[in-house]
Amino acid sequence: MKKFVKPFKFYLSLFIFSSLLILGYSLYKIINDGTSVGELYTTWFLPIFFIGIYWGSDVLLEKVFNRKKKVDYEGKFLDAIGEKMRSDNAFLIEDYRRLQINMKFQAALKIAFKIHQDGEDEEFSLDKLKRKFKKDTVENKAMTYVIDYIKENKVNDSNQDENKV
C-alpha cells in the first residue's frame, strides 16, 4: 500500500526551498519596485501555510486509506488451522471442498472461533463441538484439528499471561 505521509526531512526541505523563493521574491520587490516590508508580511507566511496544508492532506489520506487495513482475526484463525491440516497431509482435495460447502461444519467453525476469542461458556463449549459430528466422518476429523488448535493456543495464551506478571 502506498504511504502518503512523507518523512520529516521532505517537509523540511520543501519549507526551506519555498522560504528561499519567498525571500528572493521579497528582495526583488523591495529593491526593484520599492515595496515596503510591511506589504510583504503576508507572503512570508505562505511557506508555513502551504506546508501545513500539504502535511495535513497527507495525514488525512493516510487515515482514510488505512481504515481499510483491519486485521481479519477469523481469517488468521482459519489459515492457521488449514496450515496445520495441510502439513499433516491427512485430507484430500475433495475433503477440503466438502468441508467448504458443508454449512454445518462452517457454522461449527464460527462457534470454534467464538470459543477461541471469548472462551468457553454454557452455550458454546469444546465438548459440544466434539459431539457435533459422527465419529468416522471427514468433518469430525477436521474438527479434532480445530479443537486441538484451540487447546494449544489456550495453553500458549495462559503462558504469555504468566510471563507478563
C-alpha positions in Angstrom: 0.0 0.0 0.0 1.2 3.5 -0.8 2.4 5.5 2.1 1.1 9.1 1.9 2.9 10.8 4.8 6.5 11.6 3.8 9.5 11.7 6.1 10.0 14.9 8.1 13.1 15.7 6.0 10.9 16.0 2.9 8.6 18.6 4.5 11.6 20.5 6.0 13.4 20.7 2.6 10.2 21.8 0.9 9.8 24.5 3.6 13.4 25.7 3.2 13.1 25.8 -0.6 9.8 27.7 -0.6 11.1 30.1 2.1 14.1 30.9 -0.1 11.8 31.5 -3.1 9.7 33.9 -1.0 12.8 35.6 0.4 14.1 36.1 -3.2 10.7 37.4 -4.3 10.6 39.8 -1.3 14.1 41.1 -2.0 13.2 41.7 -5.7 10.1 43.6 -4.8 11.9 45.7 -2.2 14.8 46.6 -4.5 13.2 47.0 -7.9 9.7 48.2 -7.0 10.4 50.0 -3.7 7.7 48.0 -1.9 7.7 48.4 1.8 8.4 45.5 4.2 5.0 45.9 5.8 3.3 45.0 2.5 5.2 41.7 2.2 4.5 40.2 5.6 1.6 38.2 4.3 3.8 36.5 1.7 6.2 35.3 4.4 3.5 33.1 5.9 2.9 31.3 2.6 5.5 28.6 3.1 4.1 27.7 6.6 0.6 27.7 5.3 1.5 25.7 2.2 3.5 23.0 4.1 0.8 22.8 6.8 -1.9 22.1 4.2 0.3 19.6 2.3 1.2 17.7 5.5 -2.5 17.8 6.7 -3.8 16.4 3.5 -1.2 13.6 3.6 -2.2 12.7 7.1 -5.9 12.7 6.2 -5.3 10.5 3.1 -3.3 8.1 5.3 -6.1 7.8 7.8 -8.8 7.3 5.2 -6.9 4.6 3.3 -5.6 2.8 6.5 -9.2 2.3 7.7 -9.4 -0.5 5.2 -6.5 -2.4 6.7 -8.4 -4.0 9.6 -7.0 -7.3 10.9 -9.0 -10.3 10.0 -8.6 -12.5 13.1 -11.1 -15.1 11.9 -9.1 -15.4 8.6 -5.9 -15.9 10.5 -7.5 -18.5 12.8 -8.7 -20.4 9.8 -5.4 -20.1 8.0 -3.5 -21.5 10.9 -5.8 -24.5 11.2 -5.7 -25.0 7.4 -1.9 -24.9 7.5 -1.8 -27.5 10.3 -4.2 -29.7 8.4 -2.1 -29.4 5.2 1.1 -30.1 6.9 -0.2 -33.4 8.3 -1.4 -34.5 4.8 -4.5 -36.2 6.3 -7.0 -34.8 3.8 -7.6 -35.0 0.1 -8.5 -32.0 -2.1 -12.1 -33.4 -2.3 -12.3 -33.4 1.5 -11.4 -29.7 1.7 -14.0 -28.9 -0.9 -16.6 -30.9 1.0 -15.7 -29.1 4.2 -16.1 -25.7 2.4 -19.6 -26.4 1.2 -20.8 -28.1 4.4 -22.9 -25.5 6.2 -23.0 -27.4 9.4 -19.2 -27.6 9.5 -18.9 -23.9 8.6 -21.3 -23.0 11.5 -19.2 -25.1 13.8 -16.1 -23.2 12.7 -17.7 -19.9 13.6 -18.6 -21.4 17.0 -15.0 -22.6 17.4 -13.7 -19.1 16.5 -16.0 -17.6 19.1 -14.7 -20.0 21.7 -11.1 -19.2 20.6 -11.8 -15.4 21.1 -14.1 -15.3 24.1 -13.5 -18.7 25.8 -16.0 -21.4 26.7 -19.4 -20.7 28.2 -22.6 -22.6 28.9 -23.8 -22.2 25.3 -20.5 -22.9 23.4 -18.0 -25.5 24.6 -15.4 -27.7 23.1 -17.3 -30.8 24.3 -20.3 -29.8 22.2 -18.1 -29.3 19.2 -16.6 -32.8 19.6 -20.0 -34.4 19.7 -21.4 -32.4 16.8 -20.3 -34.8 14.0 -20.3 -38.6 13.6 -17.2 -40.4 14.6 -15.8 -41.6 11.2 -16.6 -38.5 9.1 -14.2 -36.0 7.5 -15.9 -33.3 9.5 -15.2 -35.0 12.8 -11.5 -35.5 11.7 -11.2 -31.8 10.8 -13.0 -30.7 14.0 -10.3 -32.5 16.0 -7.7 -30.3 14.4 -9.7 -27.2 15.2 -10.2 -28.3 18.9 -6.5 -29.2 19.2 -5.6 -25.8 17.8 -7.9 -24.0 20.3 -6.5 -26.1 23.2 -2.9 -25.5 22.1 -3.4 -21.7 21.8 -5.3 -21.6 25.1 -2.1 -23.0 26.8 0.1 -20.6 24.9 -2.1 -17.6 26.0 -2.0 -18.7 29.6 1.8 -19.0 29.4 2.1 -15.5 28.0 -0.2 -14.1 30.7 2.1 -15.7 33.4 5.1 -14.1 31.7 3.6 -10.7 31.9 3.3 -10.7 35.7 
